[in-house]
Amino acid sequence: MSTEKYVKEIVSKLKCTGAKKKEIRSQLLSDLAAREEQGETLEEIMESMGSPQEIAEAFHQNLSDADRKAYRRSRIGLMAGSAVLLLIFLMAGAWWIIPKQADIGDSPSQEEISASTENVISLLDRNDFEALQDISLEKMQPVLTQETIDRARQNIADDWGELCSIGKIYIQGMRQKGKLIIVTQVDAIYENVSVVYTISFDKDLKLGGLYMR
C-alpha cells in the first residue's frame, strides 16, 4: 500500500465536511512524509498509527462542535441534492408518466446508443457541462451545472477517484405520448465507488434524463 492510498482510505471514512477532509488529508500527508524522511517505513508507521478506521474514529473524537454541526448541515444539503437530481431525471418530461415498452428499431443503432451513453459519462467525468448542454434537450440544459452534479455525486461518495471501467450497457425503448424514449443503464467502476447510471435519450439521441446511484 502506498502512502497516498493509506491516507485516502482514512479520509474516505471520515464523517466531516469536504473542507475538513482536505485539511486532515494535507495534515496526514505532511506528517507521514516527515516520518518517512526520518527513516521510518510506511509499514512501521501504519503499525504504530493503526488501521484507517481507527484513525478516522480518533479524528471524530477530536472534532469541534462547529465541525460536527457543519457536517450535519452538509448531509442535509446532500439529501436535497439527491432530490434535485431526481428532478433532473423527471424534467426531461412528463415522459415518465406511465411509460410503455417500445421497440427502438434500427435507427439509432445499438452501437450509436452505447456510444452516446459512454460519451455522457465521459463528459460528466471531465466536468464539461457546456458540451453536455449542447447534446441535451432544452429542458435539461439549465440543470446540467457543476453545482447540481457535484451535489448528486457527494450524495454517493465524497471522493469517487478515477473511472476504472464501464460494464455492459443495457438498452430499453419506452414510449410516452407518442414519443420514443431510449433508456440505458450501466455500472461504472471508479477507484473508490461503484455507480449505476440511468441515462435517457430521445430518438435523435439528445440527452433527456440522468440519474445516478
C-alpha positions in Angstrom: 0.0 0.0 0.0 1.3 3.5 -0.8 1.2 6.5 1.5 -1.4 8.2 -0.8 -3.7 5.2 -0.7 -3.4 4.8 3.1 -4.3 8.5 3.6 -7.2 8.1 1.0 -8.7 5.2 3.0 -8.5 7.2 6.2 -10.2 10.3 4.6 -12.9 8.1 3.0 -14.0 7.0 6.4 -14.2 10.5 7.9 -17.6 12.0 8.8 -16.9 15.7 8.3 -17.2 18.3 5.7 -15.2 18.2 2.5 -13.1 21.2 3.6 -12.2 19.5 6.9 -11.3 16.3 5.0 -8.9 18.3 2.8 -7.4 19.8 5.9 -6.9 16.4 7.5 -5.6 14.9 4.3 -3.0 17.6 4.0 -2.0 17.2 7.7 -1.7 13.4 7.3 0.4 13.6 4.2 2.7 16.1 5.8 3.1 14.1 9.0 3.7 10.8 7.1 6.3 12.5 4.8 8.2 13.8 7.8 8.3 10.4 9.5 9.4 8.7 6.3 12.2 11.3 5.9 13.3 10.3 9.4 13.8 6.8 8.2 10.5 5.1 9.2 9.0 2.8 6.6 5.3 3.1 5.7 4.7 -0.4 7.3 6.2 0.8 10.6 4.1 4.0 10.5 0.9 2.1 9.8 1.6 -0.4 12.6 2.0 2.5 15.1 -0.8 4.6 13.9 -3.4 1.8 13.4 -6.0 1.0 10.7 -7.7 3.7 8.6 -10.9 3.1 10.6 -9.2 3.5 14.0 -7.5 6.7 12.8 -10.8 8.1 11.4 -12.5 7.4 14.8 -9.7 9.2 16.6 -10.3 12.3 14.4 -14.0 12.1 15.0 -13.5 12.2 18.8 -11.4 15.4 18.3 -13.8 17.2 16.0 -15.1 20.5 17.4 -18.8 21.2 17.9 -18.7 23.6 14.9 -17.2 20.9 12.7 -19.9 18.4 13.7 -22.7 20.9 13.1 -21.2 21.8 9.7 -21.2 18.1 8.7 -24.8 17.7 9.7 -25.7 20.7 7.6 -23.8 19.3 4.7 -25.6 16.0 4.9 -29.0 17.8 4.8 -27.7 19.6 1.7 -26.7 16.3 0.1 -30.2 14.9 0.7 -31.6 18.0 -1.0 -29.1 17.4 -3.9 -30.4 13.9 -4.3 -33.9 15.3 -4.7 -32.6 17.8 -7.2 -31.0 15.0 -9.2 -34.3 13.1 -9.3 -35.9 16.3 -10.6 -33.3 16.3 -13.4 -34.5 12.9 -14.4 -38.1 13.9 -14.3 -37.6 17.2 -16.0 -37.0 15.5 -19.3 -40.5 15.4 -19.2 -43.8 14.3 -18.3 -42.5 11.4 -20.4 -42.3 9.1 -17.4 -46.0 9.2 -16.6 -46.9 5.5 -17.3 -44.4 4.8 -20.0 -44.9 1.7 -22.1 -42.2 -0.6 -23.5 -41.4 0.1 -27.2 -39.3 -1.3 -29.9 -36.3 1.0 -30.8 -35.8 -0.4 -34.2 -32.6 0.0 -36.2 -32.2 3.8 -36.0 -30.4 4.7 -33.9 -28.4 1.6 -33.7 -27.4 -0.2 -30.5 -23.8 0.9 -31.2 -24.8 4.5 -31.5 -26.8 4.4 -28.3 -24.0 2.8 -26.4 -21.5 5.3 -27.7 -23.8 8.2 -26.7 -24.1 6.7 -23.2 -20.3 6.4 -22.8 -20.0 10.0 -24.1 -22.3 11.4 -21.5 -20.3 9.6 -18.7 -17.1 10.9 -20.2 -18.3 14.4 -20.3 -19.5 14.2 -16.7 -16.2 12.9 -15.6 -14.4 15.8 -17.4 -17.0 18.3 -15.9 -17.6 19.5 -19.5 -21.0 20.9 -18.8 -21.0 23.1 -21.9 -20.7 20.0 -24.1 -23.3 18.2 -22.1 -25.8 21.0 -22.6 -25.1 21.0 -26.3 -26.2 17.4 -26.6 -29.2 17.7 -24.3 -32.8 18.6 -24.7 -33.6 22.2 -23.9 -35.4 21.3 -20.6 -32.3 19.6 -19.4 -29.8 22.3 -20.1 -30.4 24.7 -17.1 -29.8 21.9 -14.6 -26.7 20.4 -16.1 -24.3 22.5 -14.0 -21.2 21.8 -11.8 -23.1 22.7 -8.6 -26.1 20.3 -9.3 -24.0 17.4 -10.4 -21.5 17.8 -7.5 -24.4 17.6 -5.1 -25.5 14.4 -6.6 -22.0 13.0 -6.6 -21.5 13.8 -3.0 -24.7 12.0 -2.1 -23.0 8.8 -3.3 -19.4 9.5 -2.1 -17.1 12.5 -1.5 -14.3 11.1 -3.5 -15.0 8.8 -6.4 -11.5 8.6 -7.8 -10.8 8.0 -11.5 -13.0 5.9 -13.7 -11.7 2.3 -13.9 -14.2 0.5 -16.2 -17.7 0.6 -17.6 -19.9 -2.5 -17.6 -22.4 -3.8 -20.1 -24.8 -1.1 -21.3 -28.5 -2.3 -21.1 -30.9 -0.6 -23.5 -34.6 -0.3 -23.3 -37.1 1.5 -25.5 -40.1 3.3 -24.0 -42.9 5.3 -25.5 -44.8 8.2 -23.8 -47.4 10.4 -25.5 -46.2 9.1 -28.9 -42.6 9.9 -28.2 -39.8 7.3 -28.2 -37.6 7.4 -25.1 -34.3 5.4 -25.1 -33.2 4.4 -21.6 -29.8 3.0 -20.9 -28.4 1.6 -17.6 -24.8 0.8 -16.9 -22.5 0.1 -13.9 -19.3 2.3 -13.8 -16.5 1.3 -11.5 -14.4 4.2 -10.1 -11.4 3.9 -7.8 -13.5 4.4 -4.6 -17.1 3.7 -5.6 -19.4 1.8 -7.9 -22.0 4.0 -9.7 -25.1 2.9 -11.6 -26.0 5.4 -14.3 -29.5 5.5 -15.8 -29.5 7.8 -18.9 -32.3 8.5 -21.3 -32.3 10.0 -24.8 -34.9 11.0 -27.4 -34.9 9.3 -30.8 -32.2 11.8 -32.0 -30.0 10.8 -29.1 -30.5 14.1 -27.3 -29.9 13.7 -23.6 -33.2 13.7 -21.8 -32.7 12.3 -18.4 -29.9 11.5 -16.0 -29.9 9.6 -12.7 -27.0 8.0 -10.7 -26.9 6.0 -7.6 
